[in-house]
Amino acid sequence: MKKITFFFFLLAVSFGYSQTVEVLEDFEGPAPELALNNGMGSATIVDDPETGGTRGQVLQLITSAAGESWQQAELTMQNDWMDLTPSKTVIVDVYSDSPFNMLAKLAGPETAASPESATSDAHSGNGWQTLVFDFSTPEDGT
């Protein structure tokens, strides 16, 4: 059974054109609420997978070969909302040893005043890589 494993280190939102970044989740505290859909394999908090890694705790998502061609994991923010008013960019550090494309979607009850939005980025499959999701050019027509 083929499975693709990838890890989220941190979820961050950059504000404006400055280098200021607000870390919204680093997986060091209580685990966030997660939901797995469409045959997604598993989600657990584990140590940095890189040999000698210094990134602490990370979220490990394992996809399932028996699941849908697209699989979904929902991460519910615990203590903060993503305010994309100053900048519509979300930055996520991801570890993978297999290349893949990731679609990121913002949704939830707080989006009543603004539409849900989705955009994507690609991972090369060569260890840790920073993926940048620019919601100013959504791919789902919103």
Secondary structure, 3 states (H helix, E strand, C coil): CCCCEEEEEEEEEECCCCCCEEEEECCCCCCCEEEEECCCCEEEEEECCCCCCCCCEEEEEECCCCCCCCCEEEEECCCCCCCCCCCCEEEEEEEECCCEEEEEEECCHHHHHCCCEEEEEEECCCEEEEEEEECCCCCCCC
